[in-house]
Amino acid sequence: MSLDIVREELRKDKVQLWNPPYATPESKHEAMTALAGQFAGRLGLDVAEVLTSLQELQRHALAKLGAKTRVTLEGRVLSGAVATSSQGQTVSRAFQTSDHGSSVRKVLCEQLQLSRIRVVAGGKSLQDDTSLLDQGWFSDMERKGKPLRVLVIAEAVPTCDQAAQAEDSGKPNTTPEAAGASPPIADPVQQIRDASKRLTKDGFGDFELTDAATGRLVPVPPLARQDLIAAIALHAKGRDLLLKGAESAGQALPFLTEADAAFERCCDGGGSQLVAQLDNFGHLQLDICWAYALLGNSDHLPDAERRLAAAEKALVKRFDRNFLALAEVHADQGRTLPPELVPMARLWLLRGIASHCRGDAARADLERAALFVTALRVDEDAVHSLLLLGATRVQAVAALRRAEGHADKAATNWFDSEKHRSVAQKEREEQRRFGQAADGSFVDMQLLEQLQVMGIERKLAAAALRQSNNDLNGALEAIRTQPADVILGKRIKADAKKQPSSEGPPIDEVALASLLSLGFPRAAAEEALRASNGDFEEAVLLASAGTVGAEQPGNDAVAPSASAPEGAAEPAKQDSTENEAEQASSKDSEDGSEGSAGNKADDDRAYQEARELIERELGDSLRRSDIDEDVAGASLVEEEQLLQQFGIRTQI
């Protein structure tokens, strides 16, 4: 009876027992005792009886509130970079939506006796610096009482000393002393993400984005640049691991989901239109679903279905409306299909697997996938003949598919593609020299050719296009109305002699923006433009040679590849024969205050460390070939094996 009476008093006074001071440990006892005395005097009840009622009502309120914000993580442990005895173990742990990812990760590490784990739910990796709610990991109540299904990927085990201490004590040693006994193991995903951002902080640095259809450089919105490069780099690493088979799928998944998050940030930074044009995004969605399939995990079925729909939308737009129907007819006729259909075969296979997991009819999708996988096979003798010519296996298979299986035609096409790559590389080098327009776009090489045909000198035509943001009429108008020296950004040399180098002639802002876009520091770019009297090409040479006391951006390692709708984008590898000498020269020539020199040394060291990490972690992944070539020349062996698991055999 006293419980109802006390509850009514709480309502009258609008007292909330789950809020301070009643729920705060340091003030709880005193506040609850005072409230009990107040109610007891008013109601004529015993203080101890009222206090007991208040405590019971408080427990009720806190339990109810906790249920609204409780999120239960439930799933199984997979081995990632390390093998662990926890593999296959089921984990279930309740947290609050207000808990940060770092505290959740720490609790799970202690429970599993691992020093580092990666947690993936709904295709998203757990982030340390935000709460579960802010990451979209909602409470159990939002899922009608169901737990949130997760994959826990073991990435590092305790050291020998930590393991021994844990064994002796019967529990993991998580004291600060034990944690400090050995340095924390670095997170490779975070390292690659940070290194990519460091290298592209002031420009593209070691990275460039090119369109494989033309081989030319692709402009990227400045705010989206870092996240786009990080997305492509992480995707490349994840794909590289995924190619090793099912045993590496768990290790690949964190890289792939982080790449997806980076693409999302890129869209938020103004790159949504560019991302929509890239095949990379569609391929990434398929790769994440492929990792789920290799892991045999159906817990993430809703996420897989969402991604398959996104992949289909991204990939089907490449084709004519009747292309897929005609391809199916050709496959029935036993003809070799073009490589553009490789991702579609995988899409239908994964969609069939998803339907099977749902308990729906899956045979139609699986049989269609089997038909296309069969029609994408190529003759091994023909592959061998192309290997003897110098092609890689991936290039050979892709060339044969493009040539409908004809070896001679494939060889001719492969030689032509190599010539195209060489020409495209020269065009990229010229694009770099010409720089970017004010809107960030590179000089349009086709418009440049048109102006040359009209009898306009190439340098002047490029400068006019740069000034007019690649507007042909605007460029012609500039050439007609402005002196050539003004368009080229040149200044009278006599003016330059009147002033010291540091106070030289006014700097052409368009030329300066172009130099900055190539990755040169602002001070070096300005000095190079002054030293060259505004001549952009000469300024590029001066800055590159390190003769103006500027740090030359590193160019020798790797470049991410992206696929545009017309085809794959090549890694645009920059010339690096003099890179090390140039960097040494630029570093030695920097003079200034001791503080600025120290900061520069720190920046140089951080930049070099980032380059070395990218080279170590991603060198092979990014050098191998562009993503479309990887897909076009895919072996499809694992696809055939999965089809056989579902009772679908490909024809021989």
C-alpha positions as CSV (number, residue, x, y, z in Angstrom):
1,M,0.0,0.0,0.0
2,S,2.8,2.4,0.9
3,L,4.4,1.8,-2.5
4,D,1.3,3.3,-4.3
5,I,1.1,6.2,-1.9
6,V,4.8,7.1,-2.3
7,R,4.5,6.8,-6.2
8,E,1.6,9.2,-6.1
9,E,3.6,11.7,-4.0
10,L,6.4,11.4,-6.5
11,R,4.0,12.3,-9.3
12,K,2.6,15.3,-7.4
13,D,6.1,16.7,-6.7
14,K,7.4,15.7,-10.2
15,V,10.3,13.9,-8.7
16,Q,12.4,11.7,-11.1
17,L,14.3,9.1,-9.2
18,W,16.4,8.2,-12.2
19,N,18.0,11.7,-12.4
20,P,20.5,13.5,-10.1
21,P,20.8,13.9,-7.2
22,Y,18.8,10.7,-6.6
23,A,20.7,8.5,-9.1
24,T,24.2,10.0,-8.6
25,P,26.4,7.7,-6.5
26,E,28.0,10.4,-4.4
27,S,24.7,12.2,-3.5
28,K,22.2,9.3,-3.8
29,H,22.1,8.2,-0.2
30,E,21.7,11.6,1.3
31,A,19.1,12.8,-1.3
32,M,17.0,9.6,-1.0
33,T,17.1,9.8,2.9
34,A,16.0,13.4,2.8
35,L,13.2,12.7,0.4
36,A,12.0,9.8,2.6
37,G,12.0,12.0,5.7
38,Q,10.0,14.6,3.8
39,F,7.3,12.1,2.5
40,A,7.2,10.3,5.9
41,G,6.3,13.5,7.7
42,R,3.7,14.4,5.2
43,L,2.1,11.0,5.1
44,G,2.5,10.0,8.7
45,L,4.5,6.9,7.7
46,D,7.7,5.3,9.0
47,V,10.8,6.9,7.4
48,A,12.5,3.4,6.9
49,E,9.3,2.1,5.2
50,V,9.1,5.1,2.8
51,L,12.9,4.8,2.0
52,T,12.4,1.2,1.1
53,S,9.5,2.1,-1.2
54,L,11.6,4.9,-2.8
55,Q,14.5,2.5,-3.5
56,E,12.2,-0.1,-5.0
57,L,10.5,2.5,-7.3
58,Q,14.0,3.8,-8.3
59,R,15.1,0.3,-9.2
60,H,12.0,-0.2,-11.3
61,A,12.5,3.2,-13.1
62,L,16.2,2.5,-13.8
63,A,15.5,-0.9,-15.2
64,K,12.8,0.4,-17.4
65,L,15.0,3.2,-18.6
66,G,17.9,0.8,-19.2
67,A,15.7,-1.4,-21.3
68,K,15.0,1.5,-23.7
69,T,18.6,2.2,-24.3
70,R,20.1,-1.4,-24.0
71,V,21.7,-2.8,-27.1
72,T,22.8,-6.4,-27.0
73,L,25.6,-7.4,-29.4
74,E,25.4,-11.0,-30.4
75,G,27.4,-12.9,-32.9
76,R,30.4,-15.2,-33.5
77,V,34.2,-14.7,-33.5
78,L,36.2,-15.0,-36.7
79,S,39.9,-15.2,-37.1
80,G,41.3,-12.2,-39.0
81,A,45.0,-11.5,-39.1
82,V,45.6,-14.1,-36.4
83,A,44.4,-17.6,-35.6
84,T,42.7,-17.7,-32.1
85,S,41.1,-20.2,-29.9
86,S,38.1,-17.9,-29.7
87,Q,37.3,-18.6,-33.4
88,G,33.7,-19.9,-33.8
89,Q,32.8,-18.9,-30.2
90,T,29.5,-17.1,-29.7
91,V,29.6,-13.8,-27.9
92,S,26.7,-11.9,-26.4
93,R,27.0,-8.8,-24.3
94,A,24.7,-5.9,-23.4
95,F,25.7,-2.3,-23.6
96,Q,24.0,1.1,-23.5
97,T,23.4,3.1,-26.7
98,S,25.3,6.0,-25.0
99,D,28.5,3.8,-24.7
100,H,31.3,4.8,-27.0
101,G,32.9,2.3,-29.4
102,S,36.2,2.4,-27.5
103,S,34.6,1.2,-24.3
104,V,32.6,-1.5,-26.1
105,R,35.7,-2.8,-27.8
106,K,37.6,-2.8,-24.6
107,V,35.0,-4.9,-22.8
108,L,34.8,-7.4,-25.6
109,C,38.6,-7.7,-25.8
110,E,38.7,-8.5,-22.1
111,Q,35.9,-11.1,-22.4
112,L,37.6,-12.8,-25.4
113,Q,41.2,-12.3,-24.1
114,L,42.3,-10.6,-27.3
115,S,44.3,-7.4,-27.5
116,R,42.5,-6.1,-30.6
117,I,39.3,-6.9,-32.4
118,R,37.2,-5.5,-35.2
119,V,33.4,-5.5,-34.7
120,V,31.1,-5.3,-37.8
121,A,27.3,-4.9,-37.7
122,G,25.1,-4.1,-40.6
123,G,28.1,-3.6,-42.9
124,K,29.5,-0.9,-40.6
125,S,32.7,-1.2,-38.5
126,L,32.5,-0.1,-34.9
127,Q,34.0,3.4,-34.5
128,D,35.8,4.2,-31.3
129,D,35.2,8.0,-31.0
130,T,31.4,8.0,-31.2
131,S,28.5,6.4,-29.2
132,L,26.6,3.3,-30.5
133,L,23.5,5.5,-31.0
134,D,25.4,8.0,-33.2
135,Q,26.8,5.1,-35.3
136,G,23.3,3.9,-36.0
137,W,23.5,0.9,-33.6
138,F,20.1,1.3,-32.1
139,S,18.6,-0.3,-28.9
140,D,17.1,-3.8,-28.8
141,M,13.7,-2.1,-28.5
142,E,14.0,-0.7,-32.0
143,R,14.4,-4.3,-33.2
144,K,11.4,-5.6,-31.3
145,G,13.6,-7.0,-28.5
146,K,16.1,-8.8,-30.9
147,P,19.9,-8.4,-30.4
148,L,22.1,-6.7,-32.9
149,R,23.9,-9.4,-34.9
150,V,27.6,-8.7,-35.2
151,L,30.8,-10.3,-36.5
152,V,33.8,-10.1,-34.1
153,I,37.1,-10.4,-36.0
154,A,40.2,-11.2,-34.0
155,E,43.1,-9.1,-35.2
156,A,45.6,-9.6,-32.4
157,V,46.1,-12.0,-29.5
158,P,47.7,-11.1,-26.1
159,T,51.5,-11.2,-25.8
160,C,53.0,-14.3,-24.2
161,D,53.4,-12.5,-20.9
162,Q,49.8,-11.3,-20.9
163,A,48.6,-14.7,-21.8
164,A,50.6,-16.4,-19.1
165,Q,49.3,-13.9,-16.5
166,A,45.7,-14.4,-17.7
167,E,46.2,-18.2,-17.4
168,D,47.6,-18.0,-13.9
169,S,44.9,-15.7,-12.6
170,G,42.0,-17.3,-14.6
171,K,41.1,-14.1,-16.2
172,P,42.7,-11.6,-18.7
173,N,45.2,-9.2,-17.2
174,T,43.8,-5.8,-18.1
175,T,45.6,-3.6,-15.6
176,P,47.3,-0.5,-16.9
177,E,50.7,-2.0,-15.9
178,A,50.0,-5.1,-18.1
179,A,48.7,-2.9,-20.9
180,G,51.9,-0.9,-20.7
181,A,54.2,-3.9,-20.7
182,S,54.1,-4.0,-24.5
183,P,53.3,-1.4,-27.1
184,P,49.7,-1.5,-28.5
185,I,49.5,-3.2,-31.9
186,A,48.6,-0.7,-34.6
187,D,45.3,-0.9,-36.4
188,P,46.1,-1.5,-40.1
189,V,42.8,-0.1,-41.3
190,Q,43.3,3.1,-39.3
191,Q,46.9,3.3,-40.4
192,I,46.0,3.2,-44.1
193,R,43.2,5.7,-43.6
194,D,45.4,8.1,-41.8
195,A,48.3,7.7,-44.2
196,S,46.1,8.2,-47.3
197,K,44.8,11.4,-45.8
198,R,48.3,12.6,-44.8
199,L,49.6,12.1,-48.3
200,T,46.7,14.0,-49.9
201,K,46.4,16.8,-47.4
202,D,47.8,19.5,-49.7
203,G,47.1,17.8,-53.0
204,F,47.2,14.4,-54.6
205,G,50.8,13.6,-53.6
206,D,51.5,10.0,-54.6
207,F,47.9,9.5,-55.8
208,E,46.0,10.4,-59.0
209,L,42.6,9.4,-60.3
210,T,42.4,8.5,-63.9
211,D,39.6,7.4,-66.3
212,A,40.6,4.2,-68.1
213,A,38.4,5.0,-71.1
214,T,40.6,8.0,-71.9
215,G,43.6,7.5,-69.6
216,R,43.3,11.1,-68.5
217,L,43.3,12.7,-65.0
218,V,39.9,13.1,-63.3
219,P,39.3,16.2,-61.2
220,V,38.0,15.6,-57.6
221,P,36.3,18.1,-55.3
222,P,38.8,19.2,-52.7
223,L,36.6,18.4,-49.7
224,A,36.1,14.9,-51.1
225,R,39.7,14.1,-52.2
226,Q,41.0,12.6,-49.0
227,D,38.1,10.3,-48.3
228,L,37.9,9.2,-52.0
229,I,41.6,8.2,-52.0
230,A,41.2,6.5,-48.6
231,A,38.1,4.6,-49.9
232,I,39.9,3.4,-53.1
233,A,43.0,2.4,-51.1
234,L,41.1,0.5,-48.4
235,H,39.0,-1.2,-51.1
236,A,42.2,-2.3,-52.9
237,K,43.6,-3.8,-49.8
238,G,40.3,-5.6,-49.0
239,R,40.1,-7.0,-52.6
240,D,43.6,-8.2,-52.4
241,L,42.8,-10.2,-49.2
242,L,39.5,-11.4,-50.7
243,L,41.3,-12.9,-53.7
244,K,43.2,-15.2,-51.3
245,G,39.9,-17.1,-50.6
246,A,37.5,-17.9,-47.8
247,E,40.3,-18.0,-45.1
248,S,41.0,-14.3,-45.6
249,A,37.4,-13.1,-45.9
250,G,37.2,-12.2,-42.3
251,Q,40.4,-10.2,-42.5
252,A,39.2,-8.4,-45.7
253,L,35.8,-7.4,-44.4
254,P,37.0,-4.5,-42.1
255,F,38.9,-2.9,-45.0
256,L,35.9,-3.2,-47.2
257,T,33.4,-1.8,-44.7
258,E,35.8,1.1,-43.9
259,A,36.1,1.8,-47.7
260,D,32.3,2.0,-47.8
261,A,32.2,4.5,-44.9
262,A,34.9,6.5,-46.7
263,F,32.8,6.6,-49.9
264,E,29.9,7.9,-47.8
265,R,32.1,10.7,-46.3
266,C,33.2,11.5,-49.8
267,C,29.6,12.0,-50.9
268,D,29.1,14.2,-47.9
269,G,32.1,16.3,-49.0
270,G,30.6,17.1,-52.4
271,G,31.8,14.0,-54.4
272,S,28.4,12.3,-54.7
273,Q,28.2,12.8,-58.4
274,L,31.7,11.4,-58.9
275,V,31.0,8.4,-56.7
276,A,27.8,7.7,-58.7
277,Q,29.9,7.7,-61.9
278,L,32.5,5.2,-60.5
279,D,32.1,1.5,-60.9
280,N,34.2,1.1,-57.8
281,F,31.3,1.7,-55.6
282,G,29.2,-1.0,-57.2
283,H,32.1,-3.5,-57.1
284,L,32.6,-2.7,-53.4
285,Q,29.1,-3.6,-52.6
286,L,29.5,-6.9,-54.4
287,D,32.8,-7.5,-52.6
288,I,31.3,-7.0,-49.1
289,C,28.5,-9.5,-50.0
290,W,31.0,-11.9,-51.4
291,A,32.9,-11.7,-48.1
292,Y,29.6,-12.6,-46.3
293,A,29.1,-15.5,-48.7
294,L,32.6,-16.9,-48.2
295,L,32.1,-16.6,-44.4
296,G,28.9,-18.5,-44.7
297,N,27.2,-15.9,-42.5
298,S,23.5,-15.2,-42.9
299,D,23.3,-12.9,-39.9
300,H,23.9,-9.9,-42.1
301,L,21.3,-10.9,-44.7
302,P,19.4,-7.6,-44.6
303,D,22.6,-5.7,-45.1
304,A,23.6,-8.0,-48.0
305,E,20.3,-7.6,-49.7
306,R,20.5,-3.8,-49.4
307,R,24.0,-3.9,-50.9
308,L,23.0,-6.2,-53.7
309,A,20.3,-3.7,-54.7
310,A,22.8,-0.9,-54.7
311,A,25.3,-2.9,-56.7
312,E,22.7,-3.8,-59.3
313,K,21.7,-0.1,-59.7
314,A,25.3,0.9,-60.0
315,L,26.3,-1.8,-62.5
316,V,23.2,-2.2,-64.7
317,K,23.3,1.5,-65.8
318,R,26.4,0.6,-67.9
319,F,24.4,-1.5,-70.3
320,D,21.9,-0.9,-73.0
321,R,18.4,-2.0,-72.1
322,N,18.6,-5.1,-74.4
323,F,22.2,-6.0,-73.7
324,L,21.6,-8.5,-70.9
325,A,18.8,-10.3,-72.8
326,L,21.0,-10.5,-75.9
327,A,23.9,-11.8,-73.8
328,E,21.7,-14.5,-72.4
329,V,20.8,-15.7,-75.9
330,H,24.6,-15.7,-76.8
331,A,25.3,-17.7,-73.7
332,D,22.7,-20.3,-74.7
333,Q,24.4,-20.5,-78.1
334,G,27.7,-21.3,-76.4
335,R,29.4,-18.1,-77.4
336,T,32.0,-16.4,-75.1
337,L,30.6,-13.4,-73.3
338,P,32.4,-10.1,-72.8
339,P,34.0,-9.4,-69.4
340,E,31.5,-6.6,-68.6
341,L,29.2,-9.5,-67.5
342,V,31.5,-10.9,-64.9
343,P,30.0,-8.7,-62.1
344,M,26.5,-9.5,-63.2
345,A,27.2,-13.3,-62.9
346,R,28.5,-12.7,-59.4
347,L,25.4,-10.5,-58.6
348,W,23.0,-13.2,-59.7
349,L,24.9,-15.8,-57.7
350,L,24.8,-13.7,-54.6
351,R,21.2,-12.8,-55.1
352,G,20.4,-16.5,-55.4
353,I,22.3,-17.3,-52.2
354,A,20.4,-14.5,-50.4
355,S,17.0,-15.9,-51.6
356,H,18.0,-19.3,-50.5
357,C,18.8,-18.0,-47.0
358,R,15.4,-16.3,-46.9
359,G,13.8,-19.6,-47.9
360,D,12.6,-18.1,-51.2
361,A,12.9,-19.6,-54.7
362,A,16.5,-19.2,-55.6
363,R,17.0,-21.5,-58.5
364,A,16.3,-19.0,-61.3
365,D,19.1,-16.6,-60.2
366,L,21.5,-19.5,-59.6
367,E,20.9,-21.1,-63.0
368,R,21.3,-17.8,-64.7
369,A,24.6,-17.2,-62.9
370,A,25.7,-20.7,-63.9
371,L,24.8,-20.0,-67.5
372,F,26.9,-16.8,-67.6
373,V,29.8,-18.3,-65.6
374,T,30.0,-21.1,-68.2
375,A,29.9,-18.6,-71.1
376,L,32.7,-16.6,-69.5
377,R,35.2,-19.5,-69.6
378,V,38.2,-19.2,-72.0
379,D,40.5,-21.7,-73.6
380,E,43.6,-22.5,-71.5
381,D,45.8,-23.0,-74.5
382,A,44.8,-19.5,-75.7
383,V,45.6,-18.1,-72.3
384,H,49.0,-19.7,-72.4
385,S,49.8,-18.2,-75.8
386,L,49.1,-14.7,-74.5
387,L,51.2,-15.4,-71.4
388,L,54.1,-16.1,-73.7
389,L,53.6,-12.7,-75.3
390,G,54.1,-11.0,-71.9
391,A,50.5,-10.6,-70.7
392,T,49.5,-11.5,-67.1
393,R,46.9,-14.2,-66.6
394,V,44.3,-11.6,-65.7
395,Q,45.1,-9.6,-68.8
396,A,45.0,-12.7,-71.0
397,V,41.6,-13.9,-69.7
398,A,40.2,-10.4,-70.0
399,A,41.5,-10.0,-73.6
400,L,40.1,-13.4,-74.7
401,R,36.7,-12.5,-73.2
402,R,36.7,-9.2,-75.1
403,A,37.7,-11.0,-78.3
404,E,34.9,-13.6,-77.9
405,G,37.5,-16.3,-77.3
406,H,39.5,-15.7,-80.5
407,A,43.2,-16.0,-79.6
408,D,44.5,-14.0,-82.6
409,K,42.1,-11.1,-82.0
410,A,42.8,-11.1,-78.3
411,A,46.6,-10.8,-79.0
412,T,46.0,-7.9,-81.3
413,N,43.7,-6.2,-78.8
414,W,46.2,-6.7,-76.0
415,F,49.0,-5.1,-78.0
416,D,46.8,-2.2,-78.9
417,S,45.8,-1.7,-75.3
418,E,49.4,-1.6,-74.2
419,K,50.0,1.2,-76.9
420,H,46.9,3.0,-75.5
421,R,48.4,2.8,-72.0
422,S,51.6,4.4,-73.2
423,V,49.9,7.2,-75.1
424,A,47.6,7.8,-72.1
425,Q,50.5,8.1,-69.7
426,K,52.1,10.7,-72.0
427,E,48.8,12.6,-72.0
428,R,48.6,12.5,-68.2
429,E,52.1,13.9,-67.9
430,E,51.1,16.7,-70.2
431,Q,48.0,17.3,-68.2
432,R,50.1,17.6,-65.1
433,R,52.3,20.2,-66.7
434,F,49.3,22.2,-67.9
435,G,47.7,22.1,-64.4
436,Q,44.2,22.7,-63.3
437,A,41.7,25.4,-64.0
438,A,40.1,27.5,-61.3
439,D,37.2,25.1,-61.0
440,G,39.6,22.2,-60.4
441,S,39.2,20.6,-63.8
442,F,42.2,19.5,-65.9
443,V,42.8,20.9,-69.3
444,D,40.5,19.1,-71.8
445,M,42.9,17.5,-74.3
446,Q,40.2,17.2,-77.0
447,L,39.5,20.9,-76.8
448,L,43.2,21.5,-76.8
449,E,43.5,19.6,-80.1
450,Q,40.7,21.6,-81.6
451,L,42.4,24.9,-80.8
452,Q,45.7,23.6,-82.2
453,V,43.9,22.7,-85.5
454,M,42.8,26.4,-85.6
455,G,46.5,27.3,-85.6
456,I,46.8,28.4,-82.0
457,E,50.1,27.5,-80.3
458,R,49.7,24.6,-77.8
459,K,50.9,26.4,-74.7
460,L,48.7,29.4,-75.3
461,A,45.7,27.1,-76.1
462,A,46.2,25.3,-72.8
463,A,46.5,28.5,-70.8
464,A,43.3,29.9,-72.4
465,L,41.4,26.7,-71.6
466,R,42.7,26.8,-68.0
467,Q,41.6,30.5,-67.7
468,S,38.1,29.7,-69.2
469,N,37.5,26.5,-67.2
470,N,37.6,24.5,-70.5
471,D,35.0,26.6,-72.2
472,L,36.0,26.6,-75.9
473,N,34.2,29.9,-76.7
474,G,35.6,31.5,-73.6
475,A,39.1,30.4,-74.6
476,L,38.8,31.8,-78.1
477,E,37.5,35.1,-76.7
478,A,40.5,35.3,-74.3
479,I,42.9,34.7,-77.1
480,R,41.2,37.3,-79.3
481,T,41.0,40.0,-76.6
482,Q,44.0,39.5,-74.4
483,P,47.8,39.6,-75.0
484,A,49.4,36.2,-75.1
485,D,51.7,37.2,-72.2
486,V,48.7,37.9,-70.0
487,I,47.0,34.6,-70.8
488,L,50.3,32.7,-70.2
489,G,50.7,34.5,-66.9
490,K,54.0,36.1,-67.9
491,R,55.3,39.4,-66.4
492,I,57.8,41.9,-67.6
493,K,61.3,40.8,-66.4
494,A,62.3,44.3,-65.7
495,D,59.7,44.5,-63.0
496,A,61.0,41.3,-61.4
497,K,64.5,42.8,-61.1
498,K,63.3,45.8,-59.2
499,Q,62.2,43.6,-56.3
500,P,63.7,40.8,-54.2
501,S,62.5,37.3,-55.1
502,S,60.3,37.1,-52.0
503,E,58.5,40.3,-53.2
504,G,58.4,39.5,-56.9
505,P,55.7,40.4,-59.4
506,P,52.1,39.7,-58.6
507,I,51.3,35.9,-58.7
508,D,48.8,34.6,-61.2
509,E,46.1,33.0,-58.9
510,V,45.1,30.5,-61.5
511,A,48.7,29.3,-62.0
512,L,49.1,29.2,-58.2
513,A,46.0,27.0,-57.8
514,S,47.3,24.7,-60.5
515,L,50.6,24.2,-58.7
516,L,48.9,23.6,-55.4
517,S,46.7,21.0,-57.0
518,L,49.8,19.1,-58.0
519,G,50.8,18.8,-54.4
520,F,53.5,21.6,-54.1
521,P,53.5,23.6,-50.8
522,R,52.2,27.2,-51.2
523,A,55.6,28.8,-50.4
524,A,57.4,26.7,-53.0
525,A,54.6,27.3,-55.6
526,E,54.7,31.1,-55.1
527,E,58.5,31.3,-55.2
528,A,58.6,29.1,-58.4
529,L,56.1,31.4,-60.1
530,R,58.1,34.5,-59.2
531,A,61.4,32.9,-60.3
532,S,59.8,31.9,-63.6
533,N,58.2,35.3,-64.1
534,G,54.8,33.7,-64.1
535,D,55.6,31.0,-66.7
536,F,53.6,28.0,-65.4
537,E,55.5,25.2,-67.1
538,E,58.9,26.7,-66.0
539,A,57.5,27.0,-62.5
540,V,56.6,23.3,-62.5
541,L,60.1,22.4,-63.5
542,L,61.7,24.7,-60.9
543,A,59.5,23.4,-58.1
544,S,60.0,19.8,-59.2
545,A,63.8,20.3,-59.3
546,G,63.8,21.6,-55.7
547,T,65.7,24.7,-56.7
548,V,63.2,27.0,-54.9
549,G,63.5,25.6,-51.5
550,A,60.3,23.6,-51.6
551,E,59.5,20.1,-50.6
552,Q,58.8,18.0,-53.7
553,P,55.8,15.7,-53.1
554,G,56.7,12.0,-53.3
555,N,55.7,10.4,-56.5
556,D,57.2,7.0,-56.7
557,A,55.0,4.6,-54.8
558,V,51.4,3.9,-55.8
559,A,48.3,5.4,-57.2
560,P,44.7,4.2,-56.6
561,S,42.6,3.1,-59.5
562,A,38.9,3.9,-60.0
563,S,36.5,2.7,-62.6
564,A,34.5,5.2,-64.5
565,P,31.3,4.1,-66.4
566,E,33.2,3.8,-69.6
567,G,35.8,1.4,-68.1
568,A,38.4,1.0,-65.5
569,A,40.7,3.8,-64.4
570,E,44.4,3.1,-64.5
571,P,46.7,3.8,-61.6
572,A,48.4,7.0,-62.8
573,K,52.0,6.3,-61.8
574,Q,54.1,9.4,-61.8
575,D,57.7,9.6,-63.0
576,S,60.0,9.0,-60.0
577,T,63.6,8.5,-61.3
578,E,64.8,11.7,-59.6
579,N,62.3,11.7,-56.7
580,E,64.7,10.8,-53.9
581,A,67.3,13.4,-54.9
582,E,64.7,16.0,-55.4
583,Q,63.3,15.4,-51.9
584,A,66.7,15.5,-50.3
585,S,67.5,18.8,-52.2
586,S,64.2,20.3,-51.2
587,K,64.6,19.4,-47.6
588,D,68.2,20.8,-47.4
589,S,67.2,24.0,-49.0
590,E,64.5,24.9,-46.5
591,D,65.6,27.8,-44.3
592,G,63.7,29.7,-41.8
593,S,63.2,30.0,-38.0
594,E,64.2,27.2,-35.8
595,G,60.5,26.6,-35.0
596,S,59.4,26.4,-38.6
597,A,62.4,24.1,-39.4
598,G,61.4,21.8,-36.6
599,N,57.8,21.7,-37.8
600,K,59.0,21.0,-41.3
601,A,61.2,18.2,-40.2
602,D,58.2,16.7,-38.3
603,D,56.1,17.1,-41.4
604,D,58.7,15.5,-43.6
605,R,59.1,12.6,-41.2
606,A,55.3,12.1,-41.0
607,Y,55.0,12.3,-44.8
608,Q,57.8,9.8,-45.4
609,E,56.3,7.4,-42.8
610,A,52.9,7.6,-44.5
611,R,54.5,6.9,-47.9
612,E,56.4,3.9,-46.5
613,L,53.2,2.5,-44.9
614,I,51.2,2.9,-48.0
615,E,54.0,1.2,-50.0
616,R,54.2,-1.6,-47.5
617,E,50.5,-2.2,-47.1
618,L,49.2,-1.4,-50.5
619,G,52.0,-1.4,-53.0
620,D,51.1,-4.8,-54.6
621,S,47.4,-4.1,-54.4
622,L,47.6,-0.8,-56.2
623,R,50.3,-1.7,-58.7
624,R,48.7,-4.9,-59.8
625,S,46.2,-3.4,-62.3
626,D,43.0,-1.3,-62.2
627,I,39.9,-2.7,-60.7
628,D,38.0,-3.3,-64.0
629,E,40.9,-5.4,-65.3
630,D,40.9,-7.5,-62.1
631,V,37.1,-8.1,-62.6
632,A,37.3,-8.6,-66.3
633,G,40.0,-11.3,-65.9
634,A,38.6,-13.0,-62.8
635,S,38.9,-16.7,-62.7
636,L,35.4,-17.5,-61.4
637,V,36.6,-20.7,-59.8
638,E,35.1,-19.8,-56.4
639,E,31.8,-18.9,-58.1
640,E,31.6,-22.4,-59.7
641,Q,32.4,-24.0,-56.3
642,L,29.6,-22.0,-54.6
643,L,27.1,-23.0,-57.4
644,Q,28.0,-26.6,-56.9
645,Q,27.3,-26.3,-53.1
646,F,23.7,-25.3,-54.1
647,G,23.4,-28.2,-56.5
648,I,23.9,-26.1,-59.7
649,R,26.6,-27.4,-62.1
650,T,28.2,-25.4,-64.8
651,Q,28.4,-27.0,-68.2
652,I,31.8,-28.3,-69.4
